[in-house]
Amino acid sequence: MTDEEFDRLFKRIREIERSVRDLIESEFRKILEDFREDMSHFKEMMYPMWHHEGYLRPLYTIYDRGNYYEILIDLPKSDEGSIDVRFHGNTIYIRARLKEEIRFSHWSGKGGETRFHEYREVIEIPTKIDPDKVKVLKKRGLVKILIYK
């Protein structure tokens, strides 16, 4: 092998090393971003589902259906006529009164009583919401929101 062939071979090896390094860095960044996103969802799950001011946080699920987002919100025992859904930017605000107050005794561990009278939740999605491209369906304590992209 001549010096020129060795130079070409080592140059090619360096190119392969650089490509492999770039690929590893790219994959590592992607894994870190996925991890950060998972942690942000975990952080949301750690918030209590109730507040001392007398409201509960409903369970909800967000699905990305390609050309729209589908958000399902569970509001059991809510007064369907009181369900209020509002939009601002990329945020959804939900409130609904309960049909009747819910009371739990001894939750505080000090013999006290906790009372709940409504649901409240704030949900953020990754895109700005155009209220003209939103469909809200309410049926028996379940709210389905379709937000078209």
C-alpha positions as CSV (number, residue, x, y, z in Angstrom):
1,M,0.0,0.0,0.0
2,T,1.3,3.4,-0.9
3,D,1.4,6.5,1.4
4,E,-1.5,8.0,-0.7
5,E,-3.6,4.9,-0.2
6,F,-2.9,5.0,3.6
7,D,-3.9,8.6,3.7
8,R,-7.2,7.9,1.9
9,L,-7.8,5.0,4.2
10,F,-7.2,7.0,7.4
11,K,-9.2,9.9,6.0
12,R,-12.1,7.5,5.4
13,I,-11.7,6.1,8.9
14,R,-11.9,9.6,10.3
15,E,-15.0,10.3,8.3
16,I,-16.7,7.1,9.6
17,E,-15.7,8.0,13.2
18,R,-17.2,11.5,12.7
19,S,-20.4,10.0,11.3
20,V,-20.7,7.5,14.1
21,R,-20.0,10.2,16.7
22,D,-22.7,12.5,15.1
23,L,-25.2,9.7,15.1
24,I,-24.5,8.8,18.7
25,E,-24.8,12.4,19.8
26,S,-28.1,12.8,17.8
27,E,-29.6,9.7,19.3
28,F,-28.4,10.7,22.8
29,R,-30.1,14.2,22.4
30,K,-33.3,12.4,21.2
31,I,-33.3,10.1,24.2
32,L,-32.7,13.0,26.6
33,E,-35.6,15.0,25.0
34,D,-37.9,12.0,25.3
35,F,-36.8,11.6,28.9
36,R,-37.5,15.3,29.7
37,E,-40.9,15.0,28.1
38,D,-41.7,11.8,30.2
39,M,-40.5,13.6,33.3
40,S,-42.8,16.6,32.7
41,H,-45.7,14.2,32.4
42,F,-44.6,12.4,35.6
43,K,-44.4,15.8,37.4
44,E,-48.0,16.5,36.4
45,M,-49.1,13.1,37.8
46,M,-47.5,14.0,41.1
47,Y,-49.8,17.0,41.7
48,P,-52.7,16.1,44.0
49,M,-56.0,15.3,42.4
50,W,-57.8,17.6,44.9
51,H,-57.3,21.1,46.3
52,H,-58.1,22.4,49.8
53,E,-60.3,25.1,48.2
54,G,-62.9,22.5,47.4
55,Y,-62.2,21.3,43.9
56,L,-61.1,18.1,42.3
57,R,-58.9,17.7,39.2
58,P,-60.5,15.4,36.6
59,L,-58.7,12.6,34.9
60,Y,-58.0,13.3,31.2
61,T,-56.2,11.8,28.2
62,I,-54.8,13.5,25.1
63,Y,-54.6,11.7,21.8
64,D,-52.8,13.1,18.7
65,R,-54.9,11.8,15.9
66,G,-52.8,13.4,13.1
67,N,-54.9,16.3,11.9
68,Y,-56.5,16.9,15.2
69,Y,-56.1,16.4,19.0
70,E,-58.8,14.4,20.9
71,I,-59.0,15.2,24.6
72,L,-61.2,13.0,26.8
73,I,-62.1,14.4,30.3
74,D,-63.9,12.4,32.9
75,L,-66.2,14.5,35.1
76,P,-68.3,11.9,37.0
77,K,-71.2,13.3,39.1
78,S,-70.8,16.7,37.4
79,D,-73.8,19.0,36.5
80,E,-73.7,18.7,32.7
81,G,-75.2,22.2,32.3
82,S,-72.4,23.8,34.4
83,I,-69.5,22.4,32.3
84,D,-67.5,25.3,31.1
85,V,-64.6,24.8,28.6
86,R,-62.5,27.8,27.5
87,F,-59.5,28.3,25.3
88,H,-56.6,30.7,25.4
89,G,-53.4,30.3,23.3
90,N,-52.5,26.6,23.7
91,T,-54.4,26.2,27.0
92,I,-57.8,24.7,27.8
93,Y,-59.6,25.7,31.0
94,I,-62.3,23.4,32.4
95,R,-64.7,23.9,35.2
96,A,-67.8,22.0,36.2
97,R,-69.9,22.0,39.4
98,L,-70.7,18.7,41.0
99,K,-74.4,17.7,41.2
100,E,-74.0,17.5,44.9
101,E,-71.2,18.3,47.3
102,I,-68.8,15.4,48.1
103,R,-67.5,15.1,51.7
104,F,-64.7,13.0,53.1
105,S,-64.1,12.8,56.8
106,H,-60.8,12.1,58.5
107,W,-58.7,12.9,55.3
108,S,-56.5,15.3,57.1
109,G,-55.7,12.8,59.9
110,K,-56.9,15.3,62.4
111,G,-60.6,14.4,62.4
112,G,-61.5,17.2,59.9
113,E,-63.7,17.0,56.9
114,T,-62.9,17.8,53.3
115,R,-65.7,19.0,50.9
116,F,-65.6,19.2,47.2
117,H,-68.1,21.2,45.0
118,E,-66.5,21.4,41.6
119,Y,-63.9,20.2,39.1
120,R,-61.2,22.4,37.7
121,E,-58.3,21.7,35.3
122,V,-55.9,23.5,33.1
123,I,-54.6,21.5,30.1
124,E,-51.8,22.6,27.7
125,I,-51.4,21.2,24.2
126,P,-48.4,21.7,21.9
127,T,-50.2,24.0,19.4
128,K,-52.2,27.2,19.5
129,I,-56.0,26.6,19.6
130,D,-58.2,28.2,17.1
131,P,-61.7,28.3,18.8
132,D,-63.3,28.1,15.3
133,K,-61.7,24.7,14.8
134,V,-62.8,23.1,18.1
135,K,-65.7,20.8,18.7
136,V,-66.8,20.1,22.3
137,L,-69.1,17.2,23.1
138,K,-70.6,16.6,26.5
139,K,-72.4,13.4,27.5
140,R,-73.0,11.9,31.0
141,G,-70.0,13.3,32.7
142,L,-67.6,12.8,29.8
143,V,-66.3,15.7,27.7
144,K,-64.7,15.1,24.4
145,I,-62.8,18.0,22.8
146,L,-61.6,17.8,19.2
147,I,-59.1,20.4,18.3
148,Y,-58.3,20.5,14.6
149,K,-54.8,21.6,13.6
